[in-house]
Structures are given as structure tokens and as C-alpha cells.
Amino acid sequence: MKKYKKMVLAGILLSSTILGANTSVVQAASTSNKLLNVDTSEFKNSVANNVIQVINDLLNSSSTANKVNSQTKFSDLENNQTIKVAPIFGKKTQTEFSKVLQGELNVVDDSEQLVPMKVVKSNDTTGFVEEVSYTLDGTTKTVNVKYNYAKPTVSFDGNQVMNFKRDNNSGVTDLGDDIDAINSAATDIGSVSINTINGNNAKGNKNGTDVTSSGKVSTSDINPVTITFTPSDSYVSSGISANRTVNLYSAPDWSLVPKTVSDATEFIKQPMVIQNKNNQLYKVSIVNSNDNDSSGQYDLTATAIDSKGNEIKDNSTNKPITYTNTMAISSDSTESNYYPTAVYKDPKSGNIVYTHNFGLKTDSKTPIPASEVQNAVSQLGYTVTKSSLSDFDFANKNFKEYFVSKDASTKINFKSINDDYSESKTLTGNNGMDVPLSAPTGYKLVNPSDSSQTLNADQPTKDIYIQKLTDSDNALGYTVTFKDKNNGNQTVGTEVKGTGSFGNYVSLTAPSGYAFASILDNGFILLKNNQNVTKYVVVADTPYNISYVDQDSGKEVGTQAGKGANGSTIVLKAPTGYAFVSADDVNYTIDKDTPKSTVYVQKSDQTEDNIVSGYPKNGYIKIYDKNGKLNNDVVLSEGSSWIIDQQVSINGSEYYRVATNEYVKASDVYKYTPLQTVATTNGKDVTPVYNSRGQVIIDRALDTNTPWYTDRSATIKGQKMYRVATDEWIRASDSTLK
């Protein structure tokens, strides 16, 4: 006997570029033996509005993998045109790589649908696609693909400035064999790190890095020497170079050490600070007071210090840079003779940064003016703090302490890792001061810690790496205007202003007394700054009053009332302990001409998810009787949906009742709950898509922060999911409902 197929409305598959599905809830089972067909007369008129699609009615752009490139229409595309895109790292298969690349290139037809892309040429070494083609309406165009690789950079492992001892004690160049050790340390690439954000290539091979150095120290060098380091990686042969400064320290000017002091023992306790001919500073101490001979000879040690009074080490030996000398220093203890010395200290560390001997003074009653105290250190850029600046009145023997600050000026060189942009700015303030730093307009700091800079008088220049901002880095502003679609597009409600991130879906709430005209008006994707958005609403003042009546007893068992927009659809929920008799009643259309409606329900142990659907592409759904015997006369349409009122076990297998003495196997269908809302993907990466059996669809994924209309939810393999196409679902944990 030929089986009679009960025709019901099933889902429809749309193109691969726009996901879609029928959102109508279909055929219900009744308590009679006959199954009722569904009236599909309205379906053709509503298909377009029921399609599940990306809500993107803004700009001439669609969602892409990195949300960088705008659309290029095929009609505007030139043959052999070159398009630059962000590099695509870490993709393990050609299919996966090509899928992302197609979104990056974003070539569309006049209906803004992606044009199929064909890979023409790939790099043999990296696997990156270099040439693709597009064919539309018999015309083929080729595109050359260029990738915007980031330039690698160099960072110094604590040794961007290196210091070496250059002279012997007499000030004569005496590098000798040490020149090789100095150059070995100064050019050592092991003391630098190469930084790159470029990743593994399309074949899974790890990005390799390298660095070369140029420049060296010669025996004739006196001024600081620059050593340049240039990084590279597998993609960029020459990155952003960085310079190391090599300071060569010559012997101090021993003539600045006073030959006569009031008391040599004070010299031991209070070291002198002198300069050399290059204004490099040295702290001079007497090694041992007992080392002087009968002629007053003392052994002296001079140790190089920085602007804060810290000892400076030779980077080839890791020992302080020191010079020694033996000098005759006499003590003059005559009460009328004084050799006043101002001791200048760093207020934070307490280190001595300079000393100045004012020479023999025979009149202790005449103080040294504060102006002279200041002038003694002005040549080195120090300023005596106001709190400590005063006349030198010899109250504290021959030494008096002052605290000083030093002006620091650092030239910041911004260098972009994305392009050839460069800019400089100068930071000024006191030595050791922390000052904020922001990147130039349109860029961000590669290293967020660079946002605070410590001024260093010993480092006049510094390179800072920046990265070009994409729209996703900016807080974008938007303004939403609501218009009444049924009243001449008159503006209603209050404008909504706000900010958000590029590519994010912004959910909206309709003005009071209104409802959105369509699902597309529930929100929008934020794609540019100062974005102006118009959304359409309709008056929601049509009352509805629903009486739920038990079909068997004729008694009212529940009510539901409210107001909404005329013609809009809401999803109803049956009273507890009851199920709808007809699936058509689940979606209720508000009608101003029918303010009161009766909806029949029946007692059921299936109070939730009491609608089932056959699996798409699974053929007819077989019908069984209460004993599990196959009904050879009737089947249900493939993928169709039905109300169930019982779940029973027959011969150890689970069944759902769809009509009197007519059951379907639970394994042939899945249960779901109707919805009418938007699910926005919220993962950090693309969102995987599953079929109705919970199997991942390997060639399909949804972009992050994109909205999708969903018409049903279901628990599939223990995971709650939302349907976004005929047989395509996303996990509830990967999305957010509006």
C-alpha cells in the first residue's frame, strides 16, 4: 500500500553566504485519528522576513574575520588588482585559511553577498595564498593578495646603554687588547630580544627571528658610540632598528681635587665628586688614611657615577669603573682657615652627586651666598631645592649638605610596527620623575607599560614602538533615531546616544508605547564613529486578551493579556500542566479587529519543549501505534514539526505521542521551544556551528559579535542551543539572547 505523506511546512536551506530558515511553527497533532495539514498560504509572503540573517544594514560593509576591510564590489574590482589584508596565522588547513581570507578580501556582488573565491597561487614556503580569482556572470577577475605583516622590533635586556673604561690613569688612550672585549660585549646579539606579533605560517611552521648588529668601537673614539641592531623574522627581512649607546669613560681631572683641606680625615668620611673633560662624574675617596707618607701623599680612588650618584660598572668586566692616583694633600687646621665644601645629594637615594670646594676662606664670619652655592652646580644642570638652599655659613664645620634636582629631557622616538610612520616628542621634568606618555593619534603603544616613563638624564633619547589603531581599538559613538513606520516615518521617542566597540552588536529598546517594526530593528552592528542609525517602530497600543480553554472540559484554565503592535507576533506559553493543541497557536498574531481570542490546550505531562521536529535530510518520519507497531499507511514529512502531549516507553524505547494512537520514536525527532529573538555571538574566536544532532559543521562558523535571528532553542547532547538556520545551531554558552 502506498504511504500517504502528510505535507507540512519544513525548513528551507538558503545559500552558503546567507544563513536562513523558515521560522513558522508547523503542524499540530490533535486528539482525533486524522492529522491536519497546515495552511501555508501566507508562507510565500513571509519568507523574506523569516530568513535568519546577519543584521547589518549599515555602510557598504559586512562582517569579516578581523573587521578591517570594507566590501569591494565585484563590479568595481579591477583585474589583477592588489588588495592588502591582515595576515592570517595559525590556520592548519587550506580550507580554513581560504575561508578566513575570503572574509578579509570581502568581494561581494551587487546584493552584497560574497562572491565565490578560488585560490590560484600559494607561496610554496609559507602556504599563504598570493593570488585568487572571482567569477561572476561569466566574468573572471584576479586579485593579488598582499599581507600587512608587522615589523619585528628589538628590546634590550637591561643594557641599552653600555659603559666601558677607555683611558689609563694619565688620560692616555690605552684600550689595547681590551678593544676586542669591548666590541664583543657591545655587539653581543644575545643581550637583545626580538619581538614580533607575526605568527606561524599557513603550513604550521613557526615564525623564526634573527638580528644583526652594525658599528663598533675604535681606539680613537671619545664621544659615545652607537651600535645599531636590526631584527628580522620569517616575513620581514628588515624590521625596526634600535640603537645601543656605548659610553667610553676617560680618567677624571685629578687637578680638581683640592690640595689642601681643613682635615684629611673629613675627606675620608665625605668623598669629593669631580668631573673629567667630558663632564663625566667621579666620586673620589681616600683609600686609607694611614697610607699617607711623611710628605702627605694619599692614595685616591675615583669611581664613575651617574647623575643620581649610582656607581657605573664596566659592562665587559661587570666591575665599577675606577681610576687610582697618589696625591699630596695637606691638612690646614688653623682656626682662621677654612676650606668650605658644598655636598650636593640626590633627595631620593641620598647619594652624593657632586661636591664643590670653594677654596681657602680666612674669615669664617663671611658666609658664602646662596647664589654661589647654586652656581657651583648649575653647569651640570642641577638645581638646589628651595627647602635646602641657603647661605654657606660654616655652621657645620667645613662641609654643608644641599639637596638638588636635575632637569631631564628625553626625546621619545615613536616607531610604528605597521607602517613607516614616525614621530618624536620631548618629555621634560626632574630626573627620576615618572611622567605619562600616550601614543600619537591613530596609534596605540605596543607595550602598555610604556604609558609611564621615568625620566633619566643619562638617557636623552628612547625608542617607543607603536601600532596603528584599527576601528576595534576605538570607542565609537552612535546616535539612534526612532521613526514610526506607519505614520509617515515621523520621529518618535528620544534619541539614544552611546558608545561601543567596533563590530559589536548594540541591542535597542523601543520607545515606550512602541514596538519594533521588524526583527532587524532590534539592534545594529557598530561600524564607525559618530554612526547615525534609524530604526523603525510601530505603535504598540493594540490590546489582546487570550483565554486558555481546556479542550476536553471546555473550562478556562488560564489567561494572558497585554498590548502590542497590530500585526506583530508574540510567542505564547501554555498554562502549567497543559500543552497547546495546535502548534499554530504558539505564535500569536495581535489583531486590532480581534482583541479577544480563545486558545485550546490539553492536559499534558510535556509542559516544556512539547514541540518536536524531524531531523532535516533524514527522510519521512515513521509513525507507530501504542504497541510500537509500524503504521504502514501514514508518515510525517521530513523535518516537519509537531505538538506532543505524552512521552512513553514502548518495548524499552522512548516515543512521543503526536495523535491518538500515533507515536514517533524519540530518536527520530528532537524537542524544541519556539523563540522570536536575536542571539549575538560572544566568543573570542569564531563561533562553531552544529547540526541538529550536535555534530560540528566543519566548514561553517559565525564571526564574533554578530547577531543572528533565532526561532527555536533545544537541548542537544546536553547543550542548550539556538537555531540560526535550517539545520545549523549555536551553543547558548557561545551567544547572548537579546
C-alpha positions in Angstrom: 0.0 0.0 0.0 1.3 3.4 -0.9 2.1 5.6 2.0 0.3 8.9 2.3 2.7 11.7 3.0 1.3 14.4 5.3 2.5 17.7 3.8 3.7 20.2 6.4 5.9 23.2 6.3 9.5 22.2 6.6 12.7 24.3 6.8 14.4 25.6 3.7 18.1 25.7 3.0 19.4 29.0 1.8 22.7 29.9 0.1 26.1 29.4 1.8 26.6 33.1 2.2 23.4 33.9 4.0 22.1 31.6 6.6 18.4 31.2 6.6 15.4 29.1 7.8 11.7 29.1 8.0 10.6 30.3 11.4 7.0 29.2 11.3 5.9 26.6 13.9 4.1 23.9 12.0 1.5 21.1 12.2 -0.1 20.1 15.4 -1.4 16.7 16.4 -5.0 16.6 17.6 -6.8 14.0 19.6 -8.6 12.8 16.5 -7.2 10.0 14.4 -6.7 12.3 11.4 -3.7 14.6 11.1 -4.4 18.1 9.9 -2.5 19.9 7.2 -1.0 23.3 7.8 -2.2 26.3 5.9 0.9 27.6 4.1 -0.8 30.3 2.1 1.0 33.1 4.0 4.3 31.5 3.8 5.5 32.8 0.5 4.8 36.4 1.6 6.7 36.0 4.8 9.7 34.0 3.7 11.9 37.1 3.3 11.1 38.3 6.8 11.7 34.9 8.3 15.1 34.4 6.9 17.8 34.1 9.6 20.4 36.7 8.6 23.1 38.9 9.9 21.6 42.2 11.0 23.8 44.6 9.0 22.1 47.5 7.3 25.0 49.9 7.8 27.7 51.1 5.5 28.8 49.1 2.5 30.5 46.5 4.7 29.9 43.1 6.0 31.4 41.1 8.9 34.9 39.8 8.2 37.4 37.8 10.2 39.2 40.8 11.6 36.7 43.5 10.8 39.2 45.6 8.9 38.4 45.6 5.2 35.3 47.1 3.8 33.5 45.5 1.0 34.7 45.6 -2.6 32.0 45.2 -5.1 32.9 42.8 -8.0 31.8 45.4 -10.4 34.4 47.9 -9.0 37.1 45.3 -8.8 39.9 45.7 -11.4 41.5 42.6 -12.9 45.0 42.0 -11.3 44.2 44.4 -8.6 46.2 44.1 -5.4 44.4 44.1 -2.0 46.3 44.3 1.3 44.9 42.4 4.2 45.8 41.4 7.7 48.0 38.3 7.8 46.2 35.0 8.7 48.3 33.0 11.1 47.9 29.6 12.6 45.4 28.1 10.1 46.2 24.4 9.7 44.3 23.6 6.5 44.0 25.3 3.2 40.2 25.3 3.5 40.3 27.0 6.9 42.8 29.6 5.6 40.8 30.3 2.4 37.6 30.8 4.4 39.2 33.5 6.5 40.9 35.0 3.5 37.6 35.3 1.7 36.2 37.3 4.6 39.2 39.5 4.7 39.1 40.3 1.0 35.4 40.7 1.2 34.5 40.8 -2.5 30.7 40.9 -2.9 28.1 41.1 -5.7 25.6 43.9 -6.1 23.4 42.2 -3.5 26.3 42.4 -1.0 26.7 38.6 -1.0 30.2 37.1 -1.0 31.4 36.1 -4.5 32.9 32.6 -4.5 36.7 32.8 -4.3 39.1 30.4 -6.0 42.8 30.0 -4.9 45.1 30.5 -7.9 48.5 30.6 -6.3 50.0 30.0 -2.9 53.5 30.6 -1.6 55.4 27.3 -1.6 57.3 28.1 1.6 54.7 29.7 3.8 51.5 28.3 2.3 50.0 31.8 2.3 47.7 32.5 -0.7 49.2 35.0 -3.0 46.6 35.1 -5.8 42.9 34.4 -6.0 40.2 34.7 -8.6 36.5 35.6 -8.6 34.0 34.6 -11.3 30.6 36.2 -11.6 28.1 36.1 -14.5 30.8 34.6 -16.7 33.5 37.2 -15.9 36.6 36.2 -14.0 38.9 38.7 -12.2 42.2 38.0 -10.5 43.3 39.6 -7.2 46.9 39.7 -5.9 47.0 39.3 -2.1 49.5 41.3 0.0 49.7 40.9 3.7 50.3 43.7 6.2 53.0 42.0 8.3 54.1 43.7 11.4 57.7 44.8 11.6 59.7 43.0 14.3 61.4 45.1 17.0 64.3 44.9 19.3 64.3 45.2 23.1 67.5 45.4 25.2 67.9 43.1 28.2 68.8 45.9 30.6 71.8 47.0 28.6 70.7 49.6 26.0 73.4 51.9 27.4 76.8 50.3 28.0 79.8 51.7 29.7 83.4 50.9 29.3 86.7 52.2 30.7 88.7 53.8 28.0 91.9 55.5 29.4 94.7 54.7 31.7 95.2 56.9 34.8 97.1 59.5 32.9 94.2 60.1 30.4 96.1 58.5 27.5 94.1 56.1 25.3 95.1 52.6 26.5 92.5 50.2 25.2 95.0 47.8 23.7 93.6 44.3 23.6 90.6 45.4 25.6 89.0 46.8 22.4 88.1 43.3 21.3 86.4 42.6 24.6 84.5 45.9 24.5 83.2 45.3 21.0 82.3 41.7 21.8 80.1 42.9 24.7 78.7 45.9 22.9 77.6 44.0 19.8 76.5 40.8 21.5 73.1 39.9 20.0 72.5 37.6 22.9 71.8 40.7 25.1 68.8 41.8 22.9 65.4 40.2 22.3 63.5 40.2 19.0 59.8 40.9 19.4 57.2 40.1 16.7 53.5 39.6 16.6 53.7 37.6 13.4 52.7 34.0 14.0 53.0 30.6 12.4 52.6 30.3 8.7 49.8 28.5 6.8 51.8 25.3 6.9 52.1 25.4 10.7 55.8 26.3 10.6 57.0 28.5 13.5 58.0 32.1 12.8 61.8 32.4 13.0 63.6 35.5 14.2 67.1 36.9 13.8 69.1 40.1 14.4 72.2 41.7 13.0 74.4 44.5 14.5 76.5 47.2 12.9 79.0 49.6 14.2 81.9 49.1 16.6 84.2 50.9 19.0 87.7 52.1 17.8 90.7 53.2 19.8 90.1 56.8 18.6 86.6 57.1 19.8 85.9 59.6 22.6 82.3 60.6 22.3 79.5 58.0 22.8 79.5 55.3 20.1 76.2 54.0 18.5 75.7 50.3 17.8 72.7 49.5 15.6 70.7 46.3 15.9 68.3 45.3 13.1 65.7 42.5 13.6 64.1 40.3 11.1 61.7 37.3 11.0 60.3 34.9 8.5 58.2 37.5 6.9 60.0 40.8 7.3 63.7 40.9 6.2 64.4 44.2 7.9 62.4 45.3 11.0 62.7 48.4 13.1 66.3 49.1 14.0 67.3 50.1 17.6 70.5 51.8 18.8 72.7 51.0 21.7 74.7 53.8 23.2 78.3 52.9 24.3 79.9 55.4 26.7 83.7 55.4 27.0 84.9 56.7 30.3 88.2 58.6 30.4 90.2 59.4 33.6 89.0 62.1 35.9 90.6 65.5 36.1 92.7 65.0 39.2 93.6 68.7 39.3 90.0 69.3 40.7 90.9 67.5 43.9 91.8 70.2 46.5 95.5 70.0 47.5 94.8 71.5 51.0 91.9 70.6 53.2 90.9 71.6 56.7 91.1 68.0 57.9 92.1 65.0 55.7 90.0 62.7 57.9 86.9 64.6 56.9 87.9 63.9 53.3 87.7 60.2 54.0 84.2 60.5 55.6 82.9 62.8 52.9 84.1 61.9 49.4 84.6 64.5 46.8 82.9 64.4 43.4 84.8 65.8 40.4 84.5 65.7 36.6 86.6 64.8 33.7 87.0 66.7 30.4 83.8 65.0 29.1 81.8 66.1 32.1 81.6 62.5 33.4 81.4 62.4 37.1 83.6 60.6 39.6 83.4 60.0 43.3 86.9 60.4 44.8 87.8 58.8 48.1 91.0 58.4 50.1 91.7 54.7 50.2 93.2 54.6 53.7 94.3 57.5 55.9 97.3 55.5 57.1 98.6 55.2 53.5 100.0 58.7 53.5 103.7 59.0 53.9 105.6 61.7 55.8 105.2 64.1 52.8 101.4 63.9 52.9 100.9 61.6 50.0 97.5 59.9 49.8 96.2 57.0 47.7 93.0 58.1 46.0 90.3 56.1 44.1 87.9 57.7 41.6 84.7 55.7 40.8 82.4 56.7 37.9 78.9 57.7 38.9 75.7 58.6 37.1 73.5 61.7 37.5 71.9 60.1 40.6 75.1 59.2 42.3 75.0 55.5 41.5 78.2 53.7 40.7 78.7 52.8 37.0 80.0 49.4 36.1 82.2 48.4 33.1 80.0 46.1 31.0 82.9 43.9 29.9 84.0 43.1 33.5 80.9 43.9 35.5 83.1 45.8 37.9 82.9 49.5 38.8 84.9 51.8 36.5 87.7 53.1 38.7 90.9 55.1 38.4 93.6 55.5 41.1 96.1 58.2 41.8 98.5 59.2 44.6 98.5 62.8 45.6 99.9 65.1 48.2 97.1 66.5 50.3 97.9 68.7 53.3 95.8 69.5 56.3 95.4 73.1 57.4 94.0 73.1 60.9 94.5 76.8 61.5 91.3 78.1 63.1 91.2 81.1 60.9 91.5 79.0 57.7 88.5 77.2 56.2 88.1 75.2 53.1 84.3 75.1 52.7 82.9 72.2 50.6 79.3 72.1 49.4 78.0 68.5 49.2 75.1 68.0 46.8 72.9 65.0 47.2 70.1 63.3 45.4 67.0 63.7 47.6 65.6 60.2 46.9 68.7 58.0 47.2 70.8 60.2 49.4 73.8 59.6 47.1 76.3 62.3 46.6 76.1 63.6 43.0 78.6 66.5 43.2 80.8 68.4 45.6 82.4 71.8 45.2 85.3 73.2 47.2 85.2 77.0 47.4 88.9 77.3 48.3 90.6 78.9 51.3 88.5 81.2 53.4 90.2 83.1 56.2 87.1 84.9 57.5 84.5 82.4 58.9 82.1 85.3 59.7 81.5 86.0 56.0 79.1 83.3 54.6 79.1 82.2 51.0 75.9 83.5 49.4 73.3 81.0 48.3 73.6 82.2 44.7 77.2 80.9 44.7 76.1 77.6 46.1 73.6 77.3 43.2 76.1 78.5 40.6 78.5 75.8 41.6 76.2 73.1 40.2 74.3 75.0 37.5 76.9 74.0 34.9 75.9 70.3 35.4 72.2 71.0 35.2 71.5 70.6 38.9 69.2 72.9 40.9 69.4 73.2 44.6 65.9 72.6 46.1 64.3 75.6 47.7 64.0 73.9 51.1 67.7 73.3 51.3 69.1 76.4 49.6 70.7 78.8 52.0 74.0 80.7 52.5 77.0 78.6 53.5 77.7 79.9 57.0 80.2 77.3 58.1 77.9 76.2 61.0 78.6 72.6 60.2 82.4 72.6 60.1 83.7 72.9 56.6 81.0 70.7 54.9 77.4 71.6 54.2 74.8 69.4 52.6 72.3 70.5 49.9 69.7 68.5 48.0 69.5 69.0 44.3 67.2 68.1 41.4 68.4 67.7 37.9 66.4 68.6 34.8 65.9 65.7 32.5 64.9 65.9 28.9 64.1 62.7 27.0 63.4 62.6 23.3 60.8 59.9 22.6 61.0 58.5 19.1 57.7 56.8 18.2 58.2 54.0 15.6 55.3 52.2 14.0 55.4 48.4 13.5 52.7 48.6 10.8 53.9 51.3 8.5 56.6 53.9 8.0 55.0 56.4 10.4 57.4 58.1 12.9 57.1 61.0 15.3 59.1 62.5 18.1 58.2 64.3 21.2 60.3 65.5 24.2 59.4 64.8 27.8 60.8 67.2 30.4 60.9 67.2 34.1 63.1 66.3 37.1 65.5 63.4 36.8 63.8 60.2 38.1 60.3 61.7 37.7 57.5 59.4 36.3 55.6 61.1 33.5 52.6 59.7 31.5 53.1 59.0 27.8 50.4 58.5 25.2 50.7 57.3 21.6 50.2 59.7 18.6 46.6 60.0 17.3 45.6 56.9 15.5 48.1 54.6 17.2 48.5 52.7 20.4 51.5 51.6 22.4 52.7 48.1 21.6 53.9 47.7 25.2 51.3 49.1 27.6 53.9 49.6 30.3 55.4 52.4 28.1 52.5 54.6 29.2 54.6 55.7 32.1 58.1 56.9 31.5 60.8 57.5 34.2 62.9 60.5 33.1 66.6 59.7 33.0 69.1 62.5 32.5 71.7 59.9 31.4 69.4 58.7 28.5 68.5 61.6 26.3 66.7 59.6 23.7 64.4 56.5 23.8 62.6 54.5 21.1 58.9 53.6 21.7 57.1 51.2 19.5 53.5 51.9 18.4 50.9 50.0 16.5 48.3 51.5 14.2 44.8 51.5 15.7 42.1 49.6 14.0 38.5 50.6 14.4 38.1 47.9 17.0 40.5 49.8 19.3 38.4 52.9 19.4 35.3 53.7 21.5 32.8 54.6 18.7 29.9 56.9 19.3 26.4 56.4 17.9 23.0 58.1 17.7 19.8 56.2 17.2 16.6 57.8 15.9 13.3 56.0 16.1 10.6 56.6 13.4 7.0 55.5 13.2 6.8 53.3 10.1 3.0 53.6 9.9 2.8 57.4 10.4 4.9 58.9 7.6 8.1 58.0 9.3 7.6 60.6 11.9 10.3 60.7 14.6 9.1 59.4 17.9 10.6 58.9 21.4 14.0 60.3 22.4 17.3 59.9 20.5 19.6 57.2 22.1 23.3 58.1 22.3 26.1 55.9 23.4 29.5 54.4 22.7 30.8 50.9 22.0 33.4 48.9 20.3 33.7 48.4 16.6 31.8 45.3 15.3 29.8 44.9 18.4 26.0 44.4 18.2 24.1 47.1 20.0 20.7 45.9 21.4 18.0 48.5 21.5 14.7 49.0 23.4 11.8 50.5 21.6 10.4 53.8 22.9 7.5 53.5 25.4 4.3 52.6 23.7 6.0 51.3 20.6 7.3 48.0 19.3 10.0 47.4 16.6 8.6 47.1 13.1 10.8 44.1 12.3 13.4 41.9 13.9 16.0 43.9 12.0 15.2 47.0 14.1 16.0 45.3 17.4 19.7 46.5 17.1 22.6 47.2 14.8 26.3 46.5 14.4 28.6 49.4 15.3 30.9 50.0 12.4 32.1 53.6 12.6 32.4 56.6 14.9 29.5 59.0 15.1 27.3 56.5 13.5 23.7 57.6 12.8 21.2 54.9 12.9 17.5 55.0 12.1 15.2 52.2 13.4 11.5 51.8 12.6 8.8 51.2 15.2 5.0 50.9 15.2 2.5 51.9 17.8 2.1 49.1 20.4 -1.4 50.1 21.7 -3.4 47.2 20.4 -4.9 45.2 23.3 -5.0 41.4 23.3 -6.7 39.1 25.7 -6.2 35.4 25.4 -8.4 32.8 27.2 -6.7 29.3 27.5 -9.5 26.7 27.4 -9.2 23.0 28.3 -10.3 21.2 25.1 -11.7 18.3 27.0 -13.6 20.1 29.8 -14.4 23.4 28.0 -13.2 25.3 31.1 -10.9 28.3 31.1 -7.6 27.3 32.7 -5.6 30.5 32.2 -5.5 33.9 30.7 -2.9 36.3 29.1 -3.4 39.9 28.3 -1.3 42.9 27.2 -0.7 45.4 24.5 1.4 45.2 21.4 1.7 46.4 17.8 -1.1 45.4 15.4 0.2 42.6 13.2 3.1 41.7 15.4 3.7 38.2 16.6 4.4 37.0 20.1 5.3 33.6 21.5 2.7 32.2 23.9 3.3 29.8 26.7 0.6 27.3 27.7 -0.6 27.2 31.4 1.4 24.9 33.7 0.3 21.3 33.2 -1.1 22.0 29.8 0.1 21.9 26.2 -1.1 23.6 23.0 -3.4 21.5 20.9 -2.2 23.2 17.7 1.3 24.4 17.0 -0.2 27.3 15.1 -1.3 28.8 18.4 2.2 29.0 19.8 3.0 32.1 17.6 0.1 34.5 18.2 -0.5 37.5 15.9 -2.0 40.6 17.5 -5.1 41.8 15.6 -6.9 45.0 16.4 -10.1 43.5 14.9 -9.9 40.5 17.2 -9.0 41.8 20.7 -10.1 38.6 22.3 -9.1 35.1 21.4 -9.6 31.5 22.6 -6.6 29.1 22.5 -7.3 25.5 23.2 -5.0 23.5 25.4 -5.0 20.0 26.8 -3.5 18.4 29.9 0.0 17.1 29.2 3.0 15.9 31.1 5.1 17.7 28.5 5.0 21.2 29.9 8.2 22.4 28.3 9.7 21.6 24.9 6.5 20.0 23.8 7.1 20.5 20.2 9.2 18.1 18.2 10.8 18.3 14.8 12.1 15.7 12.4 15.8 15.8 11.6 16.4 17.6 8.3 17.7 15.3 5.4 16.5 12.3 7.4 13.6 11.2 5.2 10.0 10.7 6.3 9.2 10.3 10.0 7.7 6.9 10.7 4.5 6.5 12.8 3.9 3.7 15.3 0.9 2.7 17.4 0.8 2.4 21.2 2.3 -1.1 21.0 5.2 0.0 18.9 3.8 -1.5 15.7 4.8 0.4 12.5 1.9 2.2 10.7 2.4 1.4 7.0 -0.3 3.9 5.9 1.0 7.3 7.2 4.3 9.1 7.6 5.2 12.6 8.5 7.1 14.9 6.3 10.9 15.2 6.6 11.9 17.9 9.0 8.3 18.7 10.0 7.3 19.9 13.5 4.5 18.5 15.7 3.0 19.0 19.1 3.4 16.1 21.5 1.3 15.5 24.6 2.9 12.4 26.0 6.3 10.7 26.4 6.1 7.0 26.8 8.3 3.9 26.8 7.3 1.1 24.5 9.3 -2.1 24.5 12.2 -0.2 26.1 12.3 2.6 23.6 11.2 6.2 24.1 8.3 7.5 22.0 6.3 10.8 21.7 2.6 10.8 21.0 1.6 13.1 18.2 -2.0 11.9 17.8 -4.4 9.4 19.3 -2.6 6.0 19.0 0.1 7.6 16.8 3.7 7.9 18.1 7.1 8.8 16.7 10.4 7.4 18.0 12.3 9.9 20.2 15.4 9.0 18.2 13.8 10.3 15.0 13.0 13.8 16.3 14.2 16.4 18.7 12.3 18.6 21.1 12.5 22.4 21.0 11.0 25.6 22.3 9.8 28.3 19.8 11.6 31.7 20.0 11.5 35.0 18.2 14.6 36.8 19.2 18.2 37.6 18.3 21.3 35.6 19.5 24.6 37.5 19.4 27.8 35.5 19.3 30.1 36.4 22.2 33.1 34.1 21.8 36.7 35.5 21.5 37.1 33.5 18.3 34.7 32.4 15.6 31.6 30.6 16.9 31.3 27.0 15.9 28.0 25.8 14.2 26.4 22.4 14.9 23.7 20.4 13.2 20.5 19.3 15.0 22.3 16.1 16.1 25.0 18.1 17.8 27.7 17.4 15.3 30.0 20.3 14.5 29.8 21.6 10.9 33.5 21.9 10.0 33.1 24.3 7.0 30.9 26.8 8.8 31.4 29.3 11.6 29.9 32.6 12.7 32.0 35.7 13.3 32.3 37.2 16.8 29.9 39.8 18.0 27.4 39.2 15.2 23.6 39.0 15.6 21.5 36.1 14.3 17.8 35.7 14.3 16.8 32.5 16.1 13.4 30.8 16.0 14.0 27.9 18.4 16.1 26.6 21.3 16.7 23.0 22.1 18.9 20.8 24.4 21.1 18.8 22.1 23.6 16.3 23.5 23.2 18.0 26.9 24.0 21.5 25.5 21.4 24.2 25.2 21.5 25.6 21.6 19.8 28.2 19.4 18.8 27.5 15.8 20.2 30.1 13.3 19.5 28.2 10.1 17.5 25.2 8.9 19.9 22.7 10.4 22.5 25.0 12.0 22.7 25.7 15.7 25.0 27.6 18.0 25.6 26.9 21.7 23.8 29.1 24.2 27.2 29.4 26.0 28.6 31.0 22.9 25.9 33.6 22.5 23.7 36.1 24.3 20.0 36.5 23.7 18.6 40.0 23.3 
